[in-house]
Amino acid sequence: MALESASLLKAGLVLLLAAQVLPSVSACNGGFYERMINDLCLAKFKFDMGGLDRGLWCSWPDTTEIYEGLTNCTFQVALRMECFWPNQIVDRFFMQIHRTYFHNCPLTGRLLHDPPIGILAPFIAVPVLVTLLMTALVVWRSKRTQGVL
C-alpha cells in the first residue's frame, strides 16, 4: 500500500509539473494523457475495487462512488492537460475497465420478473368482473320485455 501511495504521489507530481510546463502547447499529448490516467486513475480504481468483494462488483450502489471517482479522475487529468473530454483514449480506457471488471454483469443491473401478486391481481380481477357484470346486465335487460305498442 505504501508503494502504491508513493507511485500515486510521483504520478501526481509529474502531472502538476506537466500542467505548469505544457500550457503553452495547444495540442493534447495523447500518449502522455493515457499514461497519466493509467498511473493515477486506474491505479486508484484497482485499489478501491480490490477492497470490494468480487460479488459486489455488479452492484451499482456499491460501485457507484468508485466508478464516479474514476470518471472524475479522467476528466480532471484531461482538464489539466488541456485535452478534450471525453475522447477516444477515454473511450478505450473505459471499454477496458468494463471488459475487466463488469463483463459478467447483466445489462440492466437486475433481471425482469413479474410484479407481486398484490399488484397483479387487481389488474386481472377488475376487467374480468366488469365483463361478467356487463354480460349479466345485457342478459337481464334482454329478458325483461317492455310492452310493445
Solvent accessible surface area in square Angstrom, and as a share of the most:
residue,aa,sasa,rsa
1,M,168,0.75
2,A,84,0.65
3,L,149,0.74
4,E,71,0.32
5,S,62,0.40
6,A,57,0.44
7,S,57,0.37
8,L,51,0.25
9,L,118,0.59
10,K,141,0.60
11,A,8,0.06
12,G,21,0.20
13,L,105,0.52
14,V,57,0.33
15,L,16,0.08
16,L,99,0.49
17,L,116,0.58
18,A,11,0.09
19,A,20,0.16
20,Q,143,0.64
21,V,97,0.56
22,L,63,0.31
23,P,67,0.42
24,S,105,0.68
25,V,79,0.45
26,S,104,0.67
27,A,73,0.57
28,C,49,0.29
29,N,82,0.42
30,G,25,0.24
31,G,41,0.39
32,F,25,0.10
33,Y,0,0.00
34,E,68,0.30
35,R,137,0.50
36,M,7,0.03
37,I,0,0.00
38,N,55,0.28
39,D,63,0.33
40,L,25,0.12
41,C,2,0.01
42,L,33,0.16
43,A,29,0.22
44,K,110,0.47
45,F,4,0.02
46,K,106,0.45
47,F,96,0.40
48,D,38,0.20
49,M,0,0.00
50,G,61,0.59
51,G,73,0.70
52,L,35,0.17
53,D,96,0.50
54,R,173,0.63
55,G,65,0.63
56,L,71,0.35
57,W,29,0.10
58,C,56,0.34
59,S,34,0.22
60,W,149,0.52
61,P,112,0.70
62,D,60,0.31
63,T,2,0.01
64,T,35,0.20
65,E,139,0.62
66,I,32,0.16
67,Y,41,0.16
68,E,104,0.46
69,G,40,0.39
70,L,6,0.03
71,T,41,0.24
72,N,80,0.41
73,C,34,0.20
74,T,0,0.00
75,F,77,0.32
76,Q,59,0.26
77,V,3,0.02
78,A,1,0.00
79,L,101,0.50
80,R,113,0.41
81,M,17,0.08
82,E,93,0.42
83,C,13,0.08
84,F,180,0.75
85,W,83,0.29
86,P,87,0.55
87,N,33,0.17
88,Q,136,0.61
89,I,25,0.13
90,V,5,0.03
91,D,79,0.41
92,R,131,0.48
93,F,18,0.08
94,F,27,0.11
95,M,108,0.48
96,Q,98,0.44
97,I,4,0.02
98,H,75,0.34
99,R,139,0.51
100,T,65,0.38
101,Y,26,0.10
102,F,32,0.14
103,H,114,0.51
104,N,123,0.63
105,C,32,0.19
106,P,63,0.40
107,L,187,0.93
108,T,106,0.62
109,G,50,0.49
110,R,179,0.65
111,L,145,0.72
112,L,171,0.85
113,H,146,0.65
114,D,112,0.58
115,P,61,0.39
116,P,85,0.54
117,I,133,0.67
118,G,58,0.55
119,I,98,0.50
120,L,60,0.30
121,A,43,0.33
122,P,67,0.42
123,F,153,0.64
124,I,101,0.51
125,A,46,0.35
126,V,87,0.50
127,P,71,0.44
128,V,80,0.46
129,L,112,0.56
130,V,80,0.46
131,T,85,0.49
132,L,111,0.55
133,L,121,0.60
134,M,101,0.45
135,T,76,0.44
136,A,59,0.46
137,L,86,0.43
138,V,99,0.57
139,V,74,0.42
140,W,142,0.50
141,R,122,0.45
142,S,83,0.53
143,K,157,0.66
144,R,127,0.46
145,T,120,0.70
146,Q,123,0.55
147,G,75,0.72
148,V,146,0.84
149,L,219,1.09
